[in-house]
Amino acid sequence: MPRYVALLRGINVGGKNPIKMPALRACFEANGFEDVATYIQSGNVLFASPQTRSSALVDRLEAMLGDAFGYQATVVVRSHRQLRDVIERAPAGFGSEPATYRYDVIFLKEPLTAKAAMKHVPTNPAVDRATAGSGVLYFSRLTARATQSRLNKIVGSPIYPSLTIRNWNTTTKLLALLDAPVT
């Protein structure tokens, strides 16, 4: 059965939309999803589903989460293959200097494209680098000058409601979890 990761946007951040991971897992299981697991508190849910149309899956998850937890859910879903592609197609060297750079993957919710998103992602050329990928933007910034990064300005942009951000370590860990045999 196909495996996926659901990236929930805006939960457990600054006291907003608090959802405990055991409750989140139980919600997925109660709605017929299989092999459900969560990873850290920021709303990463691994699961299996026979559904193959991602737009229908997103609609179903958002309605399910909204009903269960009483908030306007926004979810970005990536299949196992899509998440592998995100990592394999990262720019050369992305993630390789964690002592020097902070690395993030900005996951875009369809129909937002990377080309359109790039127009709204501010960068400080001396600190930041943003690169378009397939359904994602790769964003790195110098750790020593992180306070000068313009990544936080994305919050005020019109595309902000259509994205969710995960750091590179979380992104690669999610793939490792999807790669692991289901027990």
ChimeraX attribute file (.defattr): number of C-alpha atoms within 10 A of each C-alpha:
attribute: neighborCount
match mode: 1-to-1
recipient: residues
	/A:1	11
	/A:2	12
	/A:3	21
	/A:4	24
	/A:5	26
	/A:6	20
	/A:7	21
	/A:8	22
	/A:9	21
	/A:10	22
	/A:11	18
	/A:12	15
	/A:13	11
	/A:14	8
	/A:15	9
	/A:16	10
	/A:17	16
	/A:18	15
	/A:19	15
	/A:20	13
	/A:21	18
	/A:22	10
	/A:23	12
	/A:24	20
	/A:25	18
	/A:26	13
	/A:27	17
	/A:28	20
	/A:29	15
	/A:30	10
	/A:31	11
	/A:32	10
	/A:33	17
	/A:34	16
	/A:35	15
	/A:36	21
	/A:37	20
	/A:38	19
	/A:39	14
	/A:40	9
	/A:41	14
	/A:42	20
	/A:43	21
	/A:44	24
	/A:45	22
	/A:46	27
	/A:47	23
	/A:48	20
	/A:49	15
	/A:50	11
	/A:51	13
	/A:52	13
	/A:53	8
	/A:54	15
	/A:55	15
	/A:56	11
	/A:57	17
	/A:58	20
	/A:59	13
	/A:60	14
	/A:61	21
	/A:62	19
	/A:63	15
	/A:64	16
	/A:65	19
	/A:66	14
	/A:67	12
	/A:68	12
	/A:69	15
	/A:70	11
	/A:71	16
	/A:72	14
	/A:73	20
	/A:74	24
	/A:75	26
	/A:76	23
	/A:77	25
	/A:78	21
	/A:79	20
	/A:80	20
	/A:81	14
	/A:82	16
	/A:83	19
	/A:84	18
	/A:85	14
	/A:86	22
	/A:87	16
	/A:88	10
	/A:89	12
	/A:90	18
	/A:91	14
	/A:92	8
	/A:93	7
	/A:94	18
	/A:95	21
	/A:96	10
	/A:97	11
	/A:98	14
	/A:99	10
	/A:100	14
	/A:101	20
	/A:102	20
	/A:103	22
	/A:104	22
	/A:105	24
	/A:106	22
	/A:107	24
	/A:108	24
	/A:109	22
	/A:110	15
	/A:111	10
	/A:112	15
	/A:113	16
	/A:114	21
	/A:115	15
	/A:116	12
	/A:117	21
	/A:118	16
	/A:119	9
	/A:120	15
	/A:121	19
	/A:122	17
	/A:123	21
	/A:124	13
	/A:125	11
	/A:126	11
	/A:127	18
	/A:128	21
	/A:129	18
	/A:130	21
	/A:131	15
	/A:132	18
	/A:133	19
	/A:134	16
	/A:135	20
	/A:136	24
	/A:137	26
	/A:138	24
	/A:139	23
	/A:140	26
	/A:141	25
	/A:142	20
	/A:143	17
	/A:144	12
	/A:145	13
	/A:146	15
	/A:147	12
	/A:148	16
	/A:149	20
	/A:150	16
	/A:151	20
	/A:152	13
	/A:153	13
	/A:154	16
	/A:155	11
	/A:156	10
	/A:157	13
	/A:158	10
	/A:159	18
	/A:160	15
	/A:161	15
	/A:162	17
	/A:163	24
	/A:164	19
	/A:165	20
	/A:166	16
	/A:167	16
	/A:168	21
	/A:169	14
	/A:170	17
	/A:171	18
	/A:172	17
	/A:173	12
	/A:174	22
	/A:175	22
	/A:176	12
	/A:177	16
	/A:178	22
	/A:179	13
	/A:180	9
	/A:181	7
	/A:182	10
	/A:183	4
